Amino acid sequence: MPMRRVAVLGCSGSGKTTTAGALAERLNLVHIELDALHHQPNWQPAPPEEFQASIVEAMDAAELSHGGWTMCGGYDSLVNAIRTPRADTIVWLDLPRSVVMRQSIGRTIRRALTREELWNGNREPLTNFYRWDPEKNVIRWAWTTHADKRQRNLDHIAHGDWNHAEVHRLGSRTEVDAFIESCGSRAGER
């Protein structure tokens, strides 16, 4: 089955955006980044109905223009009913907590120090490094949600929620890189 609608899942810091972007390039698909649709200026979240409508619009446009999409991001309670039924492939990045934390810490420090613009003018605030609240500290968020995210995804598999799609559970960076390499030709070679 060709991969044309690919949901890339995993906890924060697992490499969802990098993986979805690489797959989009290899498969000549549109990469939909949920954080870009969710985080409005000044880190204000998009209202749920607008967020969901923007996801459907992006999926429809990608299917018309390129025959499909890759999508990365969490927001499971707002997105699963939209994303999962349309996905023909689910790529679950189930990396060990130690790897996720190394990636999350490195990414967060780099973004904060370089003042990299993320989405809609937002930048990683330096104050997040010393906040204890996981909602305000992406590193703490990655730590506190890792086990729960893994269990929820195992539950999806056990309950058959993903039976309609081809599921790839990848447990290391080596597995992720090998999977990307195995996925078709570079962009433009459909």
C-alpha positions as CSV (number, residue, x, y, z in Angstrom):
1,M,0.0,0.0,0.0
2,P,1.5,3.4,-0.9
3,M,1.9,5.9,1.9
4,R,-0.1,9.0,1.0
5,R,-1.6,10.1,4.3
6,V,1.0,9.6,7.1
7,A,0.4,10.4,10.7
8,V,3.7,10.7,12.7
9,L,3.1,10.2,16.4
10,G,5.2,10.2,19.5
11,C,5.8,12.2,22.6
12,S,7.3,15.7,22.6
13,G,11.0,15.6,21.6
14,S,10.8,12.3,19.8
15,G,11.5,13.7,16.4
16,K,8.0,13.9,14.9
17,T,8.6,17.1,12.9
18,T,12.0,16.0,11.5
19,T,10.6,12.5,10.6
20,A,7.4,13.9,9.0
21,G,9.4,16.5,7.0
22,A,11.8,13.9,5.7
23,L,9.0,11.5,4.7
24,A,7.1,14.4,3.0
25,E,10.3,15.1,0.9
26,R,10.9,11.5,0.0
27,L,7.3,10.8,-0.9
28,N,6.5,14.2,-2.5
29,L,3.8,15.0,0.0
30,V,2.8,18.1,1.9
31,H,4.1,18.3,5.5
32,I,1.4,19.5,7.9
33,E,2.8,20.7,11.2
34,L,0.1,20.9,13.8
35,D,2.1,23.2,16.1
36,A,2.1,25.8,13.3
37,L,-1.7,25.6,13.1
38,H,-2.2,25.6,16.9
39,H,0.2,28.2,18.2
40,Q,-1.0,31.6,17.3
41,P,1.0,34.9,18.0
42,N,2.1,35.3,21.6
43,W,1.6,31.5,22.1
44,Q,-2.1,31.8,22.1
45,P,-3.8,28.5,21.2
46,A,-6.1,28.5,18.2
47,P,-9.7,28.0,19.4
48,P,-10.5,24.2,19.1
49,E,-13.1,24.6,16.3
50,E,-10.7,26.8,14.3
51,F,-7.8,24.5,14.9
52,Q,-9.8,21.5,13.7
53,A,-11.1,23.3,10.7
54,S,-7.6,24.4,9.7
55,I,-6.4,20.8,9.9
56,V,-9.2,19.5,7.6
57,E,-8.5,22.4,5.2
58,A,-4.8,21.6,5.2
59,M,-5.4,17.9,4.6
60,D,-7.9,18.5,1.8
61,A,-5.5,21.0,0.1
62,A,-2.6,18.6,0.4
63,E,-4.6,15.7,-1.1
64,L,-5.6,17.9,-4.0
65,S,-2.2,19.4,-4.7
66,H,0.1,16.4,-3.9
67,G,-2.1,13.4,-3.4
68,G,-1.4,13.3,0.3
69,W,0.3,14.6,3.4
70,T,2.5,13.8,6.4
71,M,1.3,15.2,9.7
72,C,3.2,15.7,12.9
73,G,2.1,16.8,16.3
74,G,0.1,15.8,19.4
75,Y,-3.1,17.4,20.4
76,D,-4.7,13.9,20.5
77,S,-8.0,14.9,22.1
78,L,-8.6,17.6,19.4
79,V,-7.0,15.8,16.4
80,N,-7.4,12.0,16.7
81,A,-11.0,12.0,15.3
82,I,-9.8,13.9,12.3
83,R,-6.3,12.6,11.6
84,T,-6.4,9.0,12.5
85,P,-9.3,7.8,10.3
86,R,-7.8,9.5,7.2
87,A,-4.3,8.1,7.8
88,D,-3.2,5.2,5.7
89,T,0.0,4.9,7.6
90,I,0.8,5.6,11.3
91,V,4.5,6.0,12.2
92,W,4.9,5.8,16.0
93,L,8.2,7.1,17.3
94,D,8.5,5.1,20.5
95,L,12.0,6.1,21.5
96,P,13.4,5.6,25.0
97,R,12.9,8.4,27.5
98,S,16.7,9.0,27.6
99,V,16.8,9.6,23.9
100,V,13.7,11.8,23.9
101,M,15.1,13.9,26.8
102,R,18.5,14.4,25.1
103,Q,16.7,15.5,21.9
104,S,14.3,17.7,23.8
105,I,16.9,19.4,25.9
106,G,19.2,20.0,22.9
107,R,16.5,21.3,20.7
108,T,15.1,23.6,23.4
109,I,18.5,25.1,24.3
110,R,19.3,25.7,20.6
111,R,16.0,27.4,19.9
112,A,16.3,29.6,23.0
113,L,19.9,30.6,22.4
114,T,19.5,31.3,18.6
115,R,16.1,33.0,19.2
116,E,14.8,30.8,16.3
117,E,11.3,31.8,15.2
118,L,9.0,28.8,15.6
119,W,5.4,29.5,14.5
120,N,3.6,32.8,14.0
121,G,6.4,34.9,15.5
122,N,6.8,32.7,18.6
123,R,10.2,32.0,20.1
124,E,11.2,29.6,22.9
125,P,11.2,31.8,26.0
126,L,14.3,31.5,28.2
127,T,12.0,31.6,31.3
128,N,10.7,28.2,30.4
129,F,14.0,26.6,31.6
130,Y,13.2,27.2,35.3
131,R,9.4,26.8,35.3
132,W,8.2,23.6,37.0
133,D,4.8,23.6,35.3
134,P,5.0,21.1,32.3
135,E,2.5,23.3,30.4
136,K,5.2,26.1,30.5
137,N,8.4,24.0,30.2
138,V,8.6,21.8,27.1
139,I,11.5,19.7,28.6
140,R,9.4,18.9,31.7
141,W,6.4,18.2,29.4
142,A,8.5,15.6,27.5
143,W,9.5,13.9,30.8
144,T,6.1,13.8,32.4
145,T,4.1,12.7,29.3
146,H,6.4,10.1,27.9
147,A,5.0,7.0,29.7
148,D,1.4,8.1,29.3
149,K,1.8,8.7,25.6
150,R,3.3,5.3,25.2
151,Q,0.5,3.6,27.1
152,R,-2.2,5.5,25.1
153,N,-0.6,4.4,21.8
154,L,-0.4,0.8,23.1
155,D,-4.1,1.0,24.0
156,H,-4.9,2.2,20.4
157,I,-3.2,-0.8,19.0
158,A,-4.8,-3.2,21.6
159,H,-8.3,-1.8,20.9
160,G,-7.9,-2.0,17.1
161,D,-8.1,1.8,16.7
162,W,-5.4,1.7,14.1
163,N,-6.3,-1.5,12.3
164,H,-7.3,0.5,9.1
165,A,-3.7,1.7,8.7
166,E,-0.2,0.3,8.3
167,V,1.5,0.9,11.7
168,H,5.3,1.3,12.1
169,R,6.5,1.4,15.7
170,L,10.1,2.6,15.6
171,G,12.1,2.4,18.8
172,S,15.5,3.9,18.0
173,R,17.0,6.6,15.8
174,T,18.6,3.9,13.7
175,E,15.1,2.4,13.0
176,V,13.7,5.8,12.2
177,D,16.5,6.6,9.7
178,A,16.2,3.1,8.1
179,F,12.5,3.5,7.7
180,I,12.8,6.9,6.1
181,E,15.5,5.6,3.8
182,S,13.2,2.7,2.8
183,C,10.3,5.0,1.8
184,G,10.4,5.6,-1.9
185,S,12.4,7.9,-3.9
186,R,13.3,11.6,-3.4
187,A,10.7,14.3,-4.1
188,G,9.6,14.5,-7.7
189,E,10.1,10.8,-8.4
190,R,6.6,9.5,-7.8
